[in-house]
Amino acid sequence: MTLSEVYFYMIIFICIGLTFFVIFTSEDLKDEKRYNWYRKYFLFIGFGGVTMELLGWNYLCPINCALLTFSPFLTVNIIKATTIIFRKLFDKEPYQTYRHELSDGIWVDNKGDLKHKNYYIIYSVFLNFLPVATVLLAYSLIRNHFC
């Protein structure tokens, strides 16, 4: 394995790590200022993956590099959409839970009430499942059709 491959996979693993970071700190995305900051930052990272594709610095199937570098950006938008959908459907503010306790973000404290515990657990399952499932589904579809 060359040094170029090591750097490539290191960038991919960092992007995947950022995706899980966003999932576990999704309470911060309720603040529009933080959401916009995350979105702009992760869009820039995603365009880095497109640049890697255009320069031919890709050791994966075509387009998978761009998909994996855009995964934090996709995750931010999927989480925001999930929050809006839950808020509109159930007319309650959704809060993420971790081990049946309310989960805080980095900058935002969780101000939920545990009397809606089952609602929060369902919301948390969707928050953890949807972004990962979407990226994995897109990855496997690209792999099946372009490799």
Solvent accessible surface area in square Angstrom, and as a share of the most:
residue,aa,sasa,rsa
1,M,168,0.75
2,T,81,0.47
3,L,117,0.58
4,S,44,0.28
5,E,39,0.18
6,V,65,0.38
7,Y,102,0.39
8,F,0,0.00
9,Y,59,0.22
10,M,93,0.41
11,I,57,0.29
12,I,7,0.04
13,F,138,0.58
14,I,100,0.51
15,C,3,0.02
16,I,56,0.28
17,G,39,0.37
18,L,40,0.20
19,T,8,0.05
20,F,84,0.35
21,F,78,0.33
22,V,0,0.00
23,I,3,0.01
24,F,115,0.48
25,T,18,0.10
26,S,4,0.03
27,E,3,0.01
28,D,0,0.00
29,L,4,0.02
30,K,44,0.19
31,D,57,0.30
32,E,95,0.43
33,K,151,0.64
34,R,68,0.25
35,Y,20,0.08
36,N,51,0.26
37,W,140,0.49
38,Y,6,0.02
39,R,87,0.32
40,K,138,0.59
41,Y,96,0.37
42,F,2,0.01
43,L,64,0.32
44,F,154,0.64
45,I,36,0.18
46,G,0,0.00
47,F,111,0.46
48,G,32,0.31
49,G,0,0.00
50,V,47,0.27
51,T,68,0.39
52,M,16,0.07
53,E,43,0.19
54,L,147,0.73
55,L,140,0.70
56,G,59,0.56
57,W,70,0.24
58,N,33,0.17
59,Y,87,0.33
60,L,47,0.23
61,C,22,0.13
62,P,72,0.45
63,I,75,0.38
64,N,0,0.00
65,C,0,0.00
66,A,14,0.11
67,L,19,0.09
68,L,18,0.09
69,T,1,0.01
70,F,38,0.16
71,S,2,0.01
72,P,0,0.00
73,F,39,0.16
74,L,59,0.29
75,T,0,0.00
76,V,0,0.00
77,N,44,0.23
78,I,34,0.17
79,I,1,0.01
80,K,18,0.07
81,A,46,0.36
82,T,7,0.04
83,T,5,0.03
84,I,72,0.37
85,I,93,0.47
86,F,14,0.06
87,R,81,0.30
88,K,148,0.63
89,L,125,0.62
90,F,98,0.41
91,D,126,0.65
92,K,73,0.31
93,E,64,0.29
94,P,0,0.00
95,Y,35,0.13
96,Q,7,0.03
97,T,13,0.08
98,Y,133,0.51
99,R,190,0.70
100,H,110,0.49
101,E,115,0.52
102,L,48,0.24
103,S,18,0.11
104,D,77,0.40
105,G,14,0.13
106,I,92,0.47
107,W,128,0.45
108,V,39,0.23
109,D,95,0.49
110,N,19,0.10
111,K,159,0.67
112,G,18,0.18
113,D,72,0.37
114,L,85,0.42
115,K,153,0.65
116,H,58,0.26
117,K,78,0.33
118,N,114,0.58
119,Y,21,0.08
120,Y,6,0.02
121,I,46,0.23
122,I,91,0.46
123,Y,3,0.01
124,S,6,0.04
125,V,88,0.51
126,F,86,0.36
127,L,1,0.00
128,N,60,0.31
129,F,124,0.52
130,L,59,0.29
131,P,0,0.00
132,V,42,0.24
133,A,31,0.24
134,T,55,0.32
135,V,15,0.09
136,L,109,0.54
137,L,109,0.54
138,A,29,0.23
139,Y,50,0.19
140,S,46,0.30
141,L,86,0.43
142,I,26,0.13
143,R,122,0.45
144,N,111,0.57
145,H,138,0.62
146,F,112,0.47
147,C,90,0.54
